[in-house]
Amino acid sequence: MFRRGNTVGISLILLVVLFGCSSHETDLSIGISSSTVETFAPPKGPVSANGFQGILVTSDLAVGNNRIAFFVTNKDGFVDKPIAMVKLYYVDRVTKEKVQKNAHIAVFKPWLYGRGSYVTNLEFDEAGLWELEIEILNSADESQIVVLPFKVNTSFQAPGIGSQPKPINNKTLAQVSLIEELTSGSAQFPRLYQVSFPEALRSKVPIIISIYSPAFCQSVICGPQVEVLNELEHKYRGMFHFIHIDVYSNPHEMRNDLDRAVLSPVVTAWQLPNVPWTFVIDENGIVIARFEGFTPISEIEESFQELLS
């Protein structure tokens, strides 16, 4: 969660079990409490009779086309069947009746350490409460179905596709004494801190930028995003600028005193509701892909192939 002001708590993201007897009575909003702590609560569906549950990775959803990522879990951990069938429903705000919109296939994208998410793209034609009906296709035994309600807003909170993010001036390796001033991670990759975002924009070279705090991200949607960014940099060096910005502007000072933590300006300027985030930005400074939560290298690569042609 983020505390607005000079300090933040160690947990950026608080996972809250939201669902009671009825999914339609669930408050899926992102709100500000009296203590000015903004809490991100990823929607969780009710547990099925067989112990399956859906968890939404992507919460910043809006009218239009959206990348949707979700987990399916059971008593044994994360479900990793290759595909899932997804039916999309709009929930009428007055009658609470469900209206089916369309159906899609979601593909499993493996992460690391036995985890992975299902990913698909969905189109929302109005804001409000929506619901996924997720069927895990299993040839060996009976298919499993879980439901996952969530909220769609009128517009995105973080920079959306087609937008131009504010040119926030991040620190580079040339401006600090030690790389520990730029990243909280123990695995450090100097080439990710060579250029500022405004400098990259002026160069008219496409940019891939990740905002993530390796040592302090504790959510289920976290993963080794900086390592993915470094692998991309090694593979596509010279074709893109690759930039990592830590969620905190002073990670070296908060190692022994978390109360000293200060949010990086990009977090507030880009209105990021949670972390990690990765953006692919073209040579004109326009967002062409946005990824909420940990995203594997293959999915990011797919998003920028047009820039290579």
C-alpha positions in Angstrom: 0.0 0.0 0.0 1.1 3.6 -0.5 1.1 6.2 2.2 0.9 9.7 0.7 3.5 11.9 2.3 7.1 11.3 3.1 6.9 7.7 4.3 5.4 4.5 3.2 5.0 1.1 4.9 6.9 -1.9 3.8 3.9 -3.5 2.2 3.0 -1.9 -1.1 0.1 -4.2 -1.7 -2.3 -5.6 0.9 -4.2 -8.7 -0.2 -7.6 -8.6 1.3 -10.2 -11.4 1.1 -13.2 -9.5 -0.3 -15.9 -12.0 -0.9 -18.7 -12.9 1.4 -22.0 -14.6 0.6 -22.7 -12.7 -2.6 -20.1 -11.5 -5.1 -22.4 -8.7 -6.2 -22.2 -7.1 -2.7 -18.4 -6.9 -2.9 -16.8 -3.5 -2.7 -14.1 -3.6 -5.4 -13.1 0.0 -5.3 -9.7 1.6 -4.5 -10.3 4.1 -1.8 -8.6 6.4 0.7 -9.0 5.7 4.3 -9.0 8.3 7.1 -5.3 7.5 7.7 -4.6 8.4 4.0 -3.4 4.9 3.2 -4.4 3.8 -0.2 -5.1 0.1 -0.3 -5.1 -2.1 -3.4 -7.2 -5.2 -2.9 -7.1 -7.6 -5.9 -10.5 -9.2 -6.5 -10.8 -12.8 -5.5 -13.7 -15.0 -6.5 -15.5 -17.3 -4.2 -14.0 -20.7 -3.6 -15.7 -23.4 -5.6 -17.1 -26.7 -4.2 -13.9 -28.4 -5.3 -11.6 -25.8 -3.8 -10.8 -23.7 -6.9 -10.5 -19.9 -6.8 -9.8 -17.1 -9.2 -7.6 -14.1 -8.3 -7.4 -11.1 -10.6 -3.8 -9.8 -11.3 -4.9 -6.8 -13.3 -7.1 -4.4 -11.4 -6.6 -1.1 -13.4 -9.4 -1.9 -15.9 -11.4 0.6 -18.0 -13.8 0.9 -20.9 -12.1 -0.3 -24.1 -9.6 -3.0 -24.8 -7.8 -4.5 -21.7 -5.2 -7.1 -21.0 -6.6 -9.4 -18.4 -4.4 -11.6 -16.2 -5.6 -13.9 -13.5 -4.5 -16.8 -11.3 -6.5 -19.9 -10.6 -5.6 -21.7 -7.4 -6.6 -24.8 -5.6 -5.5 -26.7 -2.5 -2.4 -27.8 -4.3 -1.3 -24.3 -5.3 -1.4 -22.6 -8.7 -3.3 -24.2 -11.5 -1.2 -24.4 -14.7 -3.3 -26.1 -17.4 -2.3 -24.7 -20.8 -5.6 -22.9 -21.6 -8.8 -21.8 -19.9 -12.1 -20.8 -21.5 -13.4 -17.4 -20.3 -17.0 -16.2 -20.6 -17.5 -12.4 -19.9 -20.6 -11.1 -18.3 -21.8 -7.6 -17.5 -23.7 -7.3 -14.2 -26.7 -5.0 -14.5 -26.4 -2.3 -11.8 -30.2 -2.3 -11.2 -31.4 -5.8 -11.6 -28.1 -7.5 -10.9 -28.8 -9.9 -13.8 -25.8 -11.1 -15.8 -25.6 -10.4 -19.5 -23.1 -12.5 -21.4 -21.0 -10.4 -23.8 -18.5 -12.8 -25.4 -16.1 -15.8 -24.8 -12.4 -16.0 -25.1 -9.5 -18.4 -24.6 -7.0 -17.4 -21.9 -3.4 -18.8 -22.3 -1.3 -19.9 -19.3 1.9 -17.8 -19.0 4.4 -19.5 -16.7 6.3 -17.3 -14.2 8.8 -18.8 -11.9 8.8 -21.0 -8.8 5.6 -22.9 -9.8 3.5 -19.8 -10.4 1.9 -18.4 -13.6 -1.1 -16.5 -14.8 -3.7 -16.9 -17.5 -3.8 -14.0 -19.9 -6.3 -12.8 -22.5 -7.6 -9.5 -24.0 -11.2 -8.4 -23.3 -13.3 -5.5 -24.5 -15.5 -3.6 -22.1 -18.3 -1.3 -23.5 -19.3 0.3 -20.2 -18.1 0.9 -16.7 -19.5 -1.1 -13.7 -19.4 -4.5 -12.3 -18.4 -7.4 -14.5 -17.7 -11.1 -14.0 -15.6 -13.8 -15.5 -16.7 -17.4 -15.6 -13.5 -19.3 -16.0 -13.5 -23.0 -17.1 -10.3 -24.9 -16.6 -10.1 -27.4 -19.5 -8.8 -30.7 -18.3 -8.9 -33.8 -20.5 -7.9 -36.1 -17.6 -10.8 -35.3 -15.3 -13.9 -33.1 -15.0 -13.4 -29.4 -16.0 -13.5 -26.9 -13.1 -15.4 -23.6 -13.2 -14.8 -20.5 -11.0 -16.3 -17.1 -11.1 -14.4 -13.8 -10.6 -16.2 -10.5 -10.2 -14.4 -7.2 -10.7 -14.9 -3.5 -11.4 -14.4 -1.6 -14.7 -13.8 2.1 -14.5 -14.6 4.8 -17.1 -10.8 5.5 -17.6 -7.5 4.0 -16.6 -5.6 5.2 -13.5 -2.1 4.4 -14.8 -1.1 5.5 -18.3 -3.2 3.8 -20.9 -2.4 2.6 -24.4 -2.3 5.7 -26.7 -1.4 8.1 -23.9 1.8 10.1 -23.3 3.1 9.6 -19.8 4.6 12.6 -18.0 8.4 12.9 -18.6 9.4 12.3 -15.0 13.1 12.8 -14.5 14.5 9.6 -12.8 18.0 9.4 -11.4 20.7 7.6 -13.4 23.9 5.9 -12.5 26.0 9.0 -13.4 24.1 11.0 -10.8 24.7 8.7 -7.7 27.7 7.3 -5.9 26.4 3.7 -5.7 23.9 1.7 -7.6 22.2 0.9 -4.3 20.8 4.4 -4.4 18.8 3.4 -7.5 17.5 -0.1 -6.7 16.6 -2.2 -3.6 17.5 -5.4 -5.4 20.5 -7.6 -4.6 20.8 -8.5 -8.3 22.0 -5.3 -9.9 22.2 -4.5 -13.6 23.9 -1.2 -14.3 22.8 -0.9 -17.9 19.2 -0.3 -16.7 20.2 3.0 -15.1 22.1 4.7 -17.9 19.5 7.1 -19.2 16.7 9.1 -17.8 13.2 8.9 -19.1 13.2 12.5 -20.6 16.6 11.7 -22.3 15.2 8.5 -23.7 12.2 10.4 -25.1 14.4 13.0 -26.8 16.4 10.3 -28.5 13.4 9.1 -30.5 14.2 5.5 -29.6 11.5 3.2 -28.2 11.5 2.6 -24.4 10.7 -0.3 -22.1 10.4 0.9 -18.5 9.6 -1.1 -15.4 8.6 0.4 -12.0 9.3 -2.1 -9.3 10.9 -2.5 -5.9 12.7 -5.9 -5.9 13.3 -6.1 -2.1 10.0 -4.7 -0.9 7.3 -5.9 -3.2 5.4 -8.5 -1.2 2.3 -9.1 -3.2 1.3 -12.3 -5.0 1.5 -10.3 -8.2 5.2 -9.6 -7.7 8.0 -11.4 -9.5 11.6 -10.9 -10.7 10.7 -8.1 -13.2 14.1 -6.5 -13.2 15.7 -9.7 -14.2 13.3 -9.9 -17.1 14.1 -6.4 -18.1 17.8 -7.1 -18.0 17.3 -10.2 -20.2 15.4 -8.1 -22.7 18.2 -5.5 -22.6 20.8 -8.1 -23.4 18.7 -9.5 -26.3 17.6 -6.1 -27.8 20.5 -3.8 -26.9 20.6 -0.8 -29.1 17.0 -1.2 -30.3 15.3 0.2 -27.2 16.1 2.1 -24.0 15.6 -0.1 -21.0 14.9 1.7 -17.7 14.2 0.4 -14.2 12.9 2.8 -11.6 12.6 1.6 -8.1 9.3 2.4 -6.4 11.3 4.2 -3.7 13.6 7.1 -4.4 15.9 6.2 -1.5 16.2 2.4 -1.3 19.7 2.6 0.3 18.4 4.7 3.2 15.4 2.4 4.0 17.4 -0.8 4.3 17.8 -0.3 8.0 15.0 2.1 8.6 11.8 1.6 6.6 10.2 4.8 8.1 12.6 6.8 5.9 11.1 5.4 2.7 10.1 8.0 0.1 8.1 7.2 -3.0 9.7 7.8 -6.4 8.0 10.7 -8.2 6.9 8.4 -11.1 4.6 6.5 -8.8 2.5 9.5 -8.0 2.9 11.3 -11.3 1.7 8.3 -13.2 -0.9 7.4 -10.6 0.2 3.8 -10.3 -2.4 2.0 -8.1 0.0 -0.9 -7.3 3.3 -2.4 -8.5 5.0 -3.8 -10.5 4.2 -2.1 -13.8 6.0 -2.3 -17.2 5.3 0.0 -20.1 6.4 -0.3 -23.8 6.6 3.2 -25.3 7.3 4.0 -28.9 9.7 6.5 -30.4 7.1 9.3 -30.1 6.5 8.8 -26.4 3.2 6.9 -26.9 2.3 3.9 -24.7 1.8 0.9 -27.0 1.6 -1.8 -24.3 1.1 -1.8 -20.5 1.6 -4.7 -18.1 0.3 -4.7 -14.5 1.9 -7.3 -12.2 4.8 -9.5 -13.0 5.0 -10.2 -16.8 7.2 -12.9 -18.4 9.7 -12.0 -21.2 7.6 -13.8 -23.9 4.6 -11.6 -23.4 6.5 -8.4 -23.4 8.3 -9.5 -26.6 5.0 -10.1 -28.3 3.9 -6.6 -27.6 6.7 -4.8 -29.5 7.3 -6.9 -32.6 5.7 -4.2 -34.8 8.4 -1.7 -33.6 11.1 -4.1 -35.0 9.6 -4.3 -38.5 
